Amino acid sequence: PGCLLLQFLSYLAACDRLLKQGYEEGQVEEAMEMFQYSEKKAAEFLHLLAQFNDMGFQQNEIKEVLLLCGNQREKALEELVMK
């Protein structure tokens, strides 16, 4: 049980750091789940999601492409432009 508590506290701390970067709570939770609670991968995903969103791409398309491309910016951008 102690190990689960530490994992949970680690998860909460990671979410808190991402929220402080200005990401929405729902997006943070979704990104953490999608990347098996890897803060680094979730942060990359959220950063690219915001970037591509600012470029005018649809959020659901961005998510799909980022997952398929493993957060590779150039590859994802290529896919989004081709859609």
Secondary structure, 3 states (H helix, E strand, C coil): CHHHHHHHHHHHHHHHHHHHCCCCHHHHHHHHHHCCCCHHHHHHHHHHHHHHHHCCCCHHHHHHHHHHHCCCHHHHHHHHHHC
